[in-house]
Amino acid sequence: MISLEINGVDKTSNIKFGSLRKDDNLNDRKDLLKFTIRSYEGNIYLPELGQEVELFNGAELIFGGVIVKISESMEGDKIINYAVECTDYSFYLDKLLVTERYESMTVNAIIADLLTDYAPDFTGTNVNCTIPITTVTFDRITVSQALAKLAKLTNYSWYVDYDMDLHFFEKTSEAAAFNLTDTSNNFIYESLGIDRDISQLRNRVYIRGGEIEGVTRSEFISGTGVKLTFPLGNKFSSLPIVKVATVAQTVGIDFLDIEADFDCFWNYQEKYIRFKDTTVPAAASNNIEVIGTPLYNLVMRVEDSASIAKYGTYEFAVTDRTIKSKEEAKQFAVAQLQAYAENILEGGFQTYTSGLRSGQIINIQSDLRDTNEDFLIQKVSFRQLSPSDYVWDVDLASLKTMGIIDFLIGLLQSGKQVAGETSNEILDKVLFELEEITITESIVVSKVHNPMSETVTNTEASNAQKNLGNKFVAGPYIPSSFADQKRVFILEGSRLG
């Protein structure tokens, strides 16, 4: 019986019939759960963003995640429908950005450190990758992006289960809970369909690898008595031996070694030998001998004659500079042919039985369909048929397409390759925190601490009172006009008082 809990509370009765659907996507792609909540008088409920959702099939947890979107609509005038979208717990891996560089560590150790510092709520019980990483840089990317980067370097897969435990594993290592046969009765028999496709057919493969060493050989050059620099026909793997008229010369590396210490200088990238004015070779035929081990580009062609006879010739070329030997190039080409020399199979089926997850390997053995093949589960979708009946839709891809990945994983595990990057990017971790600062300021005027002096100059002119013709009379008296010169004589307050 299917039940749904939101933040630990059973809300199965609030789900609108037929709206519940779950998509289990391949590996690191987030699983999705969608349903509609009906809210009405007497049974009012509003889900909230960020709430955790768990979906059970009986006691089995078949989804765990977070509400990331809610869309509201009306049904009639008293019923509100809330269309809810959820993603699995890997949603929490996108909360923080990783700024780290790791060197000479296994993937297991790197992931353990990432979880400790950036996702402490997650566990890594099912992380299983001991491949060494020479160097890898995460420059302000999410934890999920960092995991995807590690998966790309190692050709592994990852996902977060519904108990918030991280799985990091080989792409073909997880078996399905059950397989299919004509009599297994664990799938809807008429729903099984298989498509055959030759659009990706390739039965003649050209591999262009990196540079490999050839057999030691000599190059002979004629001196002119004047010429100092002589181009070489080969790029040598290491410092060559140089002889002039059978006499061995001291050889340095051009632009790196001290000029006065050597007779001549070798340039690996530009492929030349340079002499000095004091050691210029005399004019003679083939008097300069350069002995070294040349490098040449590895190119190999491998084909499947049976496939060519059946379908005709389909050519394919691939360049991989990490391939450094003929044996590795042959293995790489054979892996391509094993994956693509025959038609590609894809298919799907429906089942009432739970337990399948994307990324698992399921075998289909059907005499009626003339098929006995391993398939990779690409996607598992869950939908409701009735209040108590549910069906799972399963998408498949042939495991033949995983052959090239198996080959690459084998190289990594055998130590022939070490995953890593060549980036020299410098990472800066600078922390700027937002703070609110309150400043209180008081001003005190102090004459003691801030002495100031002023100089005041006062100039006075003393004018003696002159007799302006005024006549002093006893008061009270009011002058009759401006021309009246009579003034009241003051006794109190005057010098005469």
TIMAR-923878 format. One record per residue: residue in one letter; x, y, z of N, C-alpha, C, O, CB in turn. Coordinates in steps of 0.1 Angstrom, whole numbers, plus 5000, padded with zeros to 4 digits. Glycine has a CB too. Layout:
AXYZXYZXYZXYZXYZ
...
REM end
This chain:
M500949885000500050005000500950125000501850135008499050005012
I500650224991501450344990500950445000499750465002501350404975
S501850515007501550615016502550725015503750705011501550565031
L502150855018502950965016502951055029501951085034502551055004
E504151085034504351165046505051295042505951305034505051095057
I504551405048505151535047505551585060504751605069504151645040
N506851605062507451635075507051535086506751575097507051775079
G506951415082506651305091505151285094504851195102507251335104
V504251355088502851345090502251285077502451325066502151485093
D501351175079500751105068499751195061498751245068500050975073
K499951225048499051305041498451235029498051295019499751435036
T498451105029497951025018496551055015496151065003498050875021
S495651085025494251115022494051245015492951275009493451105035
N495051335016494951465009495351464994495151564987495851565017
I495851354990496351344976495251324966494351234968497451234974
K495151404956494151384945494451264938495551234933494151514936
F493451184936493651054929494151074915493751154907492250974928
G495150984911495750994898496851094896497451094886494751014888
S497151174906498151284905499551234909500451304906497651404913
L499651124916500951084922501751024911501350924904500750984934
R502951074909503851024899505351044903505651144908503651094885
K506150934901507550944905508450904893508150804886507850854917
D509450984891510450954880511850924887512451014893510551064870
D512350804886513650774890514650784878514650694870513750624897
N515450894878516250914867517650854868518050824879516351064864
L518350844857519650774857520650844866521050964863520150754843
N521150774876522350814884522250954889521350984897523550794875
D523151044885523251174892522151274888522051374894524551234888
R521251234879520051324876519051304887518851194892519451294862
K518551414892517651414904516351334901515751344890517351554908
D515951254911514651184910513551294913513751384921514651064920
L512451274907511351364908510051294914509851184911511051434895
L509351374922508051324927507051434925507251544929508151274942
K505851404919504851504917503451454922503151334921504751544902
F502751534929501351504933500551634936501151744936501451414946
T499251614937498451724940497651714953497051604955497351744928
I497751814962497051814974495751884973495751994967497951884986
R494651824977493351894977493051944991493051875001492151794972
S492752074992492452145004491052195003490652274994493452255008
Y490152165013488752205013488252215027488952175036487852115004
E487152275029486552295042486352165049485752075044485152375041
G486952165061486852035069488151955068488451865076485751955065
N488951985057490251915055491252015048491751985037490051785046
I491452125055492252225050493752195053494152165064491952365056
Y494552195042496052175044496752245033496452235022496352015044
L497852315037498652395028500052345029500752365039498552545030
P500652275019502052235020502952355019502552455014502352125009
E504152335023505152455023506452415016506852295016505452495038
L507052515010508352495003509352455013509352505024508752614995
G510252355010511352315018510952205028511852145034511752425026
Q509652165028509252055037509751925030509851905018507752045038
E510051825039510551695034509451595032508451595040511551635044
V509551525021508551435017509051295016510151275011507851475003
E508351195021508751055020507550975015506450985019509150995034
L507950885005506950794999507250655002508350615000506850824983
F506250585007506450445012505550345003504450375000506150425026
N506150235000505350124995505350015006506249935007506050064982
G504350015014504349945027505350005036505250115039504649795024
A506349925040507349975049508650015041509550075047507849865059
E508649995028509750025020509750175016508750225010509849935007
L510850245019510950385014511350395000512350344996511950465023
I510450444991510750444977510950594972511250604960509550384969
F510850684980511250824977511450904989510750894999510250894967
G512550984989512751085000513351214994514351204987513651025011
G512751324997513151444991512551574997512051575008512951444976
V512551684989512251814994511251874984511351864972513451904995
I510251944990509252024981510052144976510552234983508052064989
V510052164962510752274956509852364948510252474945511852224947
K508552324946507652404938506252374942505852254943507852394923
I505352474944503952454947503152554937503452674937503652484962
S502252494930501352574921499952564926499452454928501552524906
E499252674928497952674933496852694922497052774913497852784944
S495752624923494652644914493352614921493352534931494752554901
M492252664916490952654923490152544915490152534903490152784923
E489352464923488452364917487052394923486852374935488952214921
G486252454915484952504920485252634928486252704925484252404929
D484452654939484652774947485052744961485252834969483352854947
K485252614964485652584978486852484979487252454990484452534985
I487352444968488452344968489652414961489552464950488052214960
I490752404968492052454963492952334961493152254969492752554973
N493452324948494452224945495852284945496152384940494152164931
Y496752214952498252254953499052144945499152034950498652264967
A499552174933500352084926501752094931502452204931500352124910
V502251984937503551984944504551914936504351804931503351924958
E505751974935506951914928508051894939508351984946507351994916
C508651774939509751744948510951694941510751624930509251644959
T512151714946513351654941513951574953513651594964514351754935
D514751474949515351394960516351474968516551594966516051264954
Y516951404978517751474988519051534982519751614988518151384999
S519451494970520551564963520351714962521351784959520851494950
F519151754963518851904963519751974973520152084971517351924966
Y519951914985520751974995522251984991522952064997520651895008
L522651904981524051914977524352044969525552074967524451794969
D523352124966523552244958523452364967523452474962522452254947
K523452344980523352464989524752544990524652664990522952415003
L525852474990527152534992528052514980527852424973527852475005
L528952614978529952604967531252554972531752594983530052744960
V531852464964533152404968534252484961534252504949533252254964
T535252524969536452594964537652514970538152544981536552744968
E538152414963539152324968540052274957539552264945538552204976
R541252234960542152164951542652044958543152054970543352254945
Y542551924952543051804958544151744949544051744937541851694960
E545151694955546351634948546751504954546751494967547451734948
S547051404946547551274950546651214960547151174971548951284955
M545351204958544351144967543451054959543251074947543551254974
T542950954966541950864959540550934959540351034966541850724966
V539750884950538350944950537650924963536951014967537550884938
N537850814969537250784982537550894992536750944999537650654988
A538850934993539351035002538851164999538451245008540851035003
I538751204986538251334982536751344986536351454991538451354967
I535951244983534551254986534351265001533451335006533851134980
A535151185009534951185023535251335028534451375037535951095030
D536251395023536451535027535351635023535051725030537851585021
L534851615011533751695006532551685015531951785018533351664992
L532151565019531051545027531251605041530251665047530651395028
T532451585046532651645060532551795060531951855069534051605064
D533151865050533152005050531952075044531552185048534352055042
Y531252005034530252075027528852005028527852075024530652085012
A528751885032527551815033527551715044527451595042527151735019
P527651765057527751675068526551595071526651495079528151765080
D525351625066524151545068524151425060523251335062522951635065
F525051405050525151295041526151195046527151235052525351335027
T525951065043526950965046527550915032526950935022526350845054
G528650845033529350795021529550645022530650595018530650865019
T528650575028528850425030529050355017529750255017527650375038
N528350395007528450324994529250394984529150374972527050314988
V530250474989531250524980532350424978532950384988531850664985
N532650384966533650274964534450304951534150254941532950134963
C535450384953536350424942537750454947537950554953535750544933
T538650364945540050374950540950434939542150434941540550244955
I540450474928541250534917541950654922541350744928540350564904
P543250664920544050784924543850904915543750884903545550754926
I543651024920543551144913544851224914545251254926542251234917
T545451254903546751334904546451474910547051524919547451344891
T545451544903545051674908543651704902543351674891546051784904
V542851764910541551814906541151934913541451954925540451694908
T540552034906540152164911538652184911538052164900540952274904
F538152234922536752264922536652414925536952464936535952184933
D536252494915536352644916534952694917534252724907537052704904
R534452704930533152764933532052684925531252754918533052914930
I531952554927530952474921530252404932530752384943531452374910
T529052354930528252284940528852144943529652094935526752274936
V528452084954528951954957528551854946529251764942528451904971
S527251864941526851774931527651794918527951694911525351794928
Q528051914915528851934903530251884905530851834896528952084900
A530751894918532051834921532051684919532951624914532551874935
L530951614924530851474923530751434908531251334904529551424930
A529951514900529851484886531251494879531551424869528851584879
K532051594883533351604878534251484881534951434872534051734883
L534151434893534951314897534451194889535251114884534851284912
A533151184887532551074879533051074865533250974859531051074880
K533151194859533651204845535051164844535451104834533451354840
L535851204854537351174854537551024855538450964849538051244865
T536650954862536850814865535950714857536050594858536750784879
N534950774850533950694843533050614853532650504850534550604833
Y532850674864531950614874530650684874530450784867532550614888
S529650634882528350704884528150734899528850674907527250614878
W527150814901526850844915525350884916524750924907527750954921
Y524850864928523450914931523350914947524150854954522350824925
V522350984951522050984966520750904968519750924962521851134971
D520850804977519650724980518750804989519050914994520050584985
Y517550734993516550805000516850805015516050865023515250744998
D517950745019518450755033519650855034520350865044518950625038
M519750935023520851045022522250985023523151035029520651145034
D522350865017523650805016524150815002523350784993523650655021
L525350855000525950874986526450744981527150664987527050974986
H526050704968526550594961527550644950527050724942525450504955
F528750594949529650634939530250504934531050434942530850734944
F530050454922530250314918530550304903530250394896529050234922
E531050184900531250154886529850144879528950104885532050014884
K529850184866528550204860527850064857526650064855528750274846
T528549954858527949834855527949734867527849614865528549764843
S528049784879528249704890527049674899527049584908529349764899
E525949744897524749724905523749644898523149684887524149864909
A523449524903522449434897521049474901520849524912522749294901
A520049454892518649484895518149384905518649274907517849474882
A517049414912516349334922515849204915515749104922515249404929
F515549204903515049084896515349094881515549204876513549064898
N515348974874515548974860514248924853513248894860516648874856
L514148924840512948894832513148774824514148754817512549014824
T512148684824512148564815510748554810509848624814512648434822
D510548464801509148434796508148384806506948404805509248334784
T508748334817507848274827508048334841507548274851508148124828
S508748444842509048504855507848564862507848574874510148604854
N506848614854505648664860505948794868505148824877504948564868
N506948864866507248984874507249114865507749214869508648974880
F506549094853506349214845505149194837504649074835507649244836
I504549304831503349294823503849244809504549314802502649424821
Y503549114806504249044795504149114782505149134775503648904794
E502949164778502749234765503449374765503449434754501249234762
S503849424776504449554776505949554772506449664768504349614790
L506549444772508049444769508249464754507649394746508649304773
G508949564751509349594737510849614736511449684745508549714732
I511449574725512849584723513049644709512549594699513649454724
D513749754708514149824695515549794691516449794699513949974696
R515749754678517049734673517449844664516649884655517149594666
D518749894665519150014658520549994653521449954661518950134667
I520850024640522150024635522750164632523750174625522249934623
S522050264636522450404633523850434639524550514634521450504638
Q524250364650525550384656526550274652527650264658525450384671
L526250204641527150084637528550134634528650234626526450014626
R529550064638530950084635531649954635531649884645531550194644
N532249914624532949784623534349794618535049694617532149694615
R534849914615536249944612536650064620536150174617536449964597
V537550054629537850164639539350204637540250114636537650114653
Y539550334635540850384635541150454648540450544653541050494623
I542250414655542650474667543950554666544950504661542850364678
R543850684670545050764669545350794684544650864691544750904661
G546550744688546950754702547950864704548050954696547450624708
G548650854715549750954718551050914711551050824702549950964733
E552150984715553450954709554050834716554050824728554351074710
I554650744708555350624713556750624708556950684697554550494710
E557650554715559050544711559250444700558650334700559850514723
G560050484690560450384680561850324683562150314695560550454666
V562550284673563850214674564950324672564750414664564050104664
T565950324681567050414680567650424666567850314660568150384690
R567850544661568350554647569250684647569350764656567150574637
S569950694635570950804633570450894622569850844612572350754631
E570651024623570451114612571751174609572551214617569451224616
F572051184596573351244591573051374584572151384576574051144581
I573851474588573751614582575051664578576051624583573151704593
S575051734567576251794561576551934567575652014566576251794546
G577751954572578052084577578452184565578852134554579252084587
T578452314568578752414557579952494561580452574553577552494554
G580352484574581452574579580952704584581652784590582452594568
V579652734581579052864585577752834593577452904603578752954572
K576952744588575652724594575752674608576552584611574852624585
L574952724617574952694632573752604635573852514644574952814640
T572552614629571352544633570952454622570952484610570252644636
F570652324626570352224617569052154621568952104632571452114616
P567952154612566752094616566851944616567651884608565652134606
L566051874624566051724626564851674619563751734619566251684640
G564951554614563851484608562851424618561751384615564251384598
N563351394631562651324641562551404654563451484657563251184643
K561451384661561451434675561851324684561251214685559951484679
F563051344691563551234699562951244713562651344718565151254700
S562951124719562251104732563151164743562651194754561950964735
S564451164741565351214751566651274745566751274733565851094761
L567551324753568651404748569451314738569951204742569551444760
P569651354726570351264716571951274718572451364724570051304702
I572551184711574051184710574451264697573851234687574651044711
V575351354698575751434686577251414684578051424693575451584688
K577651374672579051364668579351444656578551454647579351214665
V580551514656580951584645582351524640583251524648581151744648
A582351474628583551404623583951294633585051274636584751504621
T582951214637583051104647583451144661583551054669584051004641
V583551274664583951314677582751354685581951444680584951434676
A582451294696581351324704581351464709582351514714581151224716
Q580151524709580051664714579251664727578451574729579251754703
T579451764735578651784747577351854743577351954736579351864758
V576151794747574851844742574051894754573851824764574151734735
G573652024753572752084763571352104757571152084745573352214768
I570452144766569052174761568952324759569252404767568052134772
D568552364747568452504742567552584751566452534755568052514728
F568052694755567352794763567252754778566752834787565852814758
L567752634782567752594796569152584801569452634812567052464797
D570152524794571452504799572352624795572052704787572052384793
I573452634803574352754802575152744789575752634786575352764814
E575252844781575852844768577252804768577752724759575752984762
A578052844778579452814778579852674782580952634780580152914787
D578852604787579152464792578952354782579352244785578252434803
F578452384770578252274760578652314746578852434743576752244760
D578952214738579352234724578152274715578252354706580052114718
C576952204718575852234710574552214718574652164730575752134697
F573352254713572152254720571052184712570952204700571752394725
W570152114720569052034713567752104717567552134729569051884717
N566852114708565452164711564452054708564352014696565152294703
Y563852004718562851894717561651934708561351864699562451844731
Q561052044711559752084705559952124691559252084682559052194713
E561052204688561252264675562052164666562252194654561952394676
K562652064672563451964665564652014657564652014645562451884655
Y565552064664566852114658568052094667567852084679566652264653
I569252104661570452104668571152244665571252274653571451984665
R571652314675572252444673573652434679573952404690571452554680
F574652484670576052494675576352634678575552724675577052434664
K577552654684578052794687579052844676579552764668578652794701
D579352974677580353024667581652954669582452934660580553174670
T581952914681583252844684583252694681584352634682583652874699
T582052644679582052494676581352464663580952354660581252424687
V581252564654580552544641581152434633582352424632580552674633
P580352334628580952224621581552264607581052354601579852114619
A582652204604583252234591582452184579581552104581584652164590
A582752234568582052194556582452054552583652034548582252294544
A581551964552581851824548580551754546579551794551582751754558
S580551644538579351564536579151464547579951384551579551484522
N577951484553577451394564578451384575578651274581577151254558
N579051494579580051484590579351504603580051494614581051594588
I578051534604577351554616576351434618575551404609576551684617
E576551364629575651244632574851274645575451304655576451114633
V573551254644572651274656571951144658571251084650571551384653
I572151084670571650954674570650964685570951024695572850854678
G569450914683568450914693567250824690567250754680567851064694
T566350824700565150734699563950824694563550904702564850664712
P563450804682562450894677561050864683560750754687562350884662
L560250964684558850954688557950964675558251044666558451054698
Y556850884674555950894663554550864669554350804679556250794652
N553550924662552150914666551650774663551850714652551251014658
L550950714673550450584672549150584664548150654668550250524686
V549050514654547850504646547550354643548450284639547950584632
M546350304646546050164644544650154638543750234641546150084657
R544450044630543150014624542749874628543549774626543150034609
V541549854633541049724637539649714632538849814632541049704653
E539249604626537949584621537349454624538049354628538049594605
D536049444623535249324626534749264612533849324606534049344635
S535449164607535149114594533749054593533149064582536249004589
A533248994603531948934603530849044602529949024594531648854616
S531049154609530149264608530149324595529149364589530349364619
I531349344589531449404576530749314566530149374557532949424572
A530949184567530249094557528749104559528049084549530748954559
K528249124571526849134573526149264569525149264563526549104588
Y526849374573526249504571526949594561526349694557526249574585
G528149554557528949654549529949724559529949704571528149754542
T530749804553531849874561531250004567530750094560533049904552
Y531450024580531050144587532350184595532650124605529850124596
E532950294591534250334597534050434608533050514608535250394586
F534950434617534850534628536350564632537150474633534050474640
A536650684636537950724640537850794654536850874656538650824630
V538750774662538850834675540250864679541150784676538150744686
T540450974686541751024690541751024706540951084712542151164685
D542750954711542950954726544450954729545150854728542250824732
R544951074733546351094735546951014747548151004749546651234736
T546050964755546450894767546850754764547550684772545350894778
I546550704752546950564748548350574743548750644734546050514736
K549250494750550650504748551350374743552550374742551350544761
S550550274740551150154735550150094724548950124724551350054746
K550750004716549949934706548949844712547849834707550849854696
E549249784723548349694730547149764735546049714734549049614741
E547349884741546249964746545350004735544150004736546750084754
A545950044724545250094712544349974707543250004703546150144701
K544949864706544149744702542949714711541849684706545049624701
Q543249714724542149694734541049794732539849764733542749694748
F541449924730540450034729539550004716538350014717541150164728
A540249974705539549944693538549824694537449834690540449924681
V539049724701538249604703536949634711535849584708539049484709
A537149714721536049754730535049834722533849814723536549844742
Q535449924712534549994704533749894695532549914693535350094695
L534449794689533849704681532849614688531749584683534849614674
Q533149574700532249494709530949574711529949514712532949454722
A531149704713529949784716529049814704527849824705530349914723
Y529749834692528949894681529049814668528549854658529550024679
A529649694668529749614655528449554652528249504641530849514656
E527549544662526149484660525149594663525449704667525949354668
N523949564660522849654662522649684677522949604686521549604657
I522249814680522049854694520649824698519749844690522350004695
L520549774710519149734715518749834726519549874734519249594721
E517549874724516849954735515449904737514949844728516850104731
G514849934748513549884750512949934763513450034769513549734751
G511849864768511249904780510149804783509749724775510650044779
F509649814795508549724800507849794812508249894817509049584803
Q506649734815505949774827505849664837505849544834504549824823
T505849704850505749604861504949654872504949774875507149554865
Y504349564880503649594892504549574904504149594915502349514894
T505749534902506749494912507749614914508349654905507449364909
S507849654926508749764929510149714931510349594932508349844942
G511149804933512449764936513549794926514749784928512549614939
L513149834914514049864903514450014904513650094907513449834889
R515750034901516250174901517150194889517750104883517150204914
S517150324884517950354873519450324876519850344888517750504868
G520250284866521650254868521850104871523050064870522150334879
Q520850034874521049894877521049814864520649854853519849834886
I521649694864521749604853520649494854520649424864523149544851
I519849474844518849374844518949284831519249334820517349434844
N518849154833518949064822517549024817516648994825519748934826
I517449024804516148974797516548854789517248854780515549084788
Q515948734793516048614786514748574781513848524788516748504795
S514548584768513248554762513448464749513948514739512448674759
D512948344749513048254737512148314727512448304715512748114741
L510948354731510048404721510548524713510348544701508748444728
R511348614720511848734714513248704709513948804703511848844723
D513848584710515148554706516148654712517048704705515248554691
T516048674725516848774732517448714745516648654753516048904735
N518748734747519348704760520448804762521548794758519948554761
E520048914768520849034768520749104782519749104789520349134757
D521949164786521949254797521649394793522149444783523349244804
F520749464801520349594798520649684810520649644821518849604794
L520949814807521049914817519749984819519150034809522150024813
I519249994831517950064834518250214833518950264841517450024848
Q517650284824517850424822516850504830517250614835517550454807
K515650464832514650544839513550454845513150354838514050654830
V513050484857511950414863510950514867511150594875512450324875
S509750504861508650594864507550524871507150414868508050664851
F506950584881505950524890504650604888504650734889506350514905
R503550544886502250614885501150534891501250414892501950654870
Q500050604894498950544901497850494891497450574882498350644911
L497350374893496250324884494950324891493950354885496550174880
S494950304904493750304913494150344927495350354929492950174912
P493250364936493650394950494650294956495350334965492450404958
S494650174951495550074957496450004947497249924951494749964964
D496350044934497249974924498150074917497750194914496349904913
Y499350034915500350124909501150044899501249924899501350184920
V501750114889502550054879503950124877503950244879501850044865
W504950054874506250114872506650094857506549984851507350044881
D506950204850507450204836508950204836509550294842506850324828
V509650114829511050104829511650114815511150054806511449964835
D512650214814513250234801514650164801515350174812513450384798
L515050104790516250014790517150064778516750114768515949874788
A518450034780519450044769520449924770520749884781520250184770
S520849874758521649764758522949784765523549894764521949714744
L523449684773524749694780525849694770527049724774524849594790
K525649654758526749654748527449794747528649804745526349604734
T526549894748527050034747527950074759528650174759525950134747
M527949984769528850014781530249954779531049964788528149964794
G530449874768531749804767532949894767533949864773531749734754
I532850014761533950104761534250164774535350184778533750224751
I533150184782533350224796534050124805534850154813532050264802
D533649994803534349884810535849884807536649864816533749754806
F536149914794537549914791538350024798539450004803537749934776
L537750144798538350254805538550234819539550274825537650384802
I537550174826537550144840538750054843539450064852536250094845
G538849954834539949854835541249924835542149884843539849744825
L541450014826542750084825543050164838544150154843542750184813
L542050234843542150304856542550214867543450244875540950384859
Q541850104869542050014880543449944879543949914889540949914881
S543949924867545149854866546349944867547549894867545249784852
G546150074868547150164871547850214858548850294859548250104879
K547250184846547850234834547550384832548250454824547250154822
Q546450424838546150564837545850614851545450544860544850594828
V546150744853545850814866545050934862545451014855547150844874
A543850934867542951044864543451174870543951184881541451024868
G543251284862543651414868543351524858542951494846545051414872
E543651644862543551764853544851824851545851794858542551864859
T544951914841546151984838546052134842546952214839546551974824
S544952174848544652314851545652364862545952294872543252324857
N546152484859547052554869546352674875547052764880548352604862
E545052664876544252774881544552794896544652704903542852754879
I544652924900544952954914543552984921542753064915545853074915
L543352924932542152944939542353034951543353024958541552804945
D541553134952541553234963540353214972539253214967541653374958
K540553194984539453184994539453315002540253335011539553065003
V538653404999538553535006537153545013536153535006538853654997
L537153575026535953585033535553735036536353805042536053505046
F534453775031533853905034532553885041531653835035533753995021
E532553925054531253915062530554045062531154155064531653865076
L529254045062528454155063528254185078527754095085527054145056
E528654305083528554345097527854485098528054565089529854345104
E527154505108526454635111527254695123527354635134524954615115
I527754815121528654885131527955005135527555085127530054915125
T527755025148527255155154528355235160529155185168526155115164
I528455365156529555445161528855565169528055635163530455505149
T529255585182528855695190530055785192531055745196528255645204
E529855915189530956015190530456135199529356185197531356065176
S531356175208531156285216532356385215533456345213530956255231
I532056515215533056615214533156695226532156755231532756705201
V534356705232534556785244535556895241536656875236535056705256
V535157025243536057135241536957155253536357185264535257265237
S538157145251539157165263540057275260540857275250539857035266
K540057375268541057485267542457445271543457495266540657605275
V542457345280543757295285544557225274545757245271543657205297
H543857125266544457045256544557115243545357085234543656915254
N543757225241543757295229543957445231543057525228542557265220
P545157485237545257625240545357705227545957675217546657645248
M544657825228544657915217544858055222544358095233543257905209
S545658125215545958265219545558365208545658335196547458285222
E545058485212544658585203545258715207545458745219543158595202
T545658795197546158925199545159025195544759025183547558945192
V544759115204543759215200544359355201544959395211542459215210
T544259425191544859565190543759665190542859665182545759585177
N543759755200542659855202543259995200544160035208541959845215
T542760065191543260195188542160295192541060285186543760215174
E542460395201541460495205541960635202543160665203541060475220
A540960715198541360855196540560935206539260925206541060895181
S541161015213540561105223540261245217541261305213541361105236
N539061275217538661415212538261505224537261465231537561405201
A538861605225538461695236537161765232536961805221539661805238
Q536361785242535061845239535361995236535962065244534161825251
K534762025225534862165221533662245224532562185226535262175206
N533762365225532562455227531962475214532362555205532962595234
L530762405213530062415200528962525201528062525192529462275196
G529062605211528062715212526762675219525762745219527662765198
N526862555226525662515234525462605246526462655252525862365238
K524262615250523862695262523162595271522162545268523062815258
F523762585283523162495293522162575302522462685307524262435302
V521062505303519962575311519462475321519662355319518862625301
A518762525330518062435340516862365334516162425326517662515353
G516662245337515562165331514362165340514462215351516062025328
P513362105336513262045322513162145311512562255313512061945321
Y513762105299513662195288513662115275514362015274514862295287
I512762145266512562075253512962175242512362275241511162015251
P514062135235514462225224513362245214512562155211515762165216
S513262365209512162405200512462365186511462345178511962555201
S513762345182514062305168515562255169516162255179513962425158
F515962195156517362145156518362265158519562245162517662075142
A517962375154518862495155518962545170519862635173518362605146
D518062505178518062545192519262485199519362365200516762515199
Q520162565204521462515211521362505226522362475232522562605207
K520162525231520062505245519962365249519262285243518762585250
R520762325260520762195265520562185280521062285287522062125260
V519962085285519762075299521062035306521761945301518661965303
F521462105316522662085323522361965334521461985342523162215330
I523161855333522961745341523961755353525161765351523161605334
L523461745365524261745376524661605381525761575383523661825388
E523661515383523861375388524361295376523661285365522661315394
G525461225377526061145367527061215359527761145350525061095358
S527261345360528261405352529461435362529261425374527661535346
R530561475356531661505364531461625373532161645383532861545355
L530461705369530161825378529261785389529061865398529561935369
G528661655388527761615399528361595412527761565422526961495395
REM end
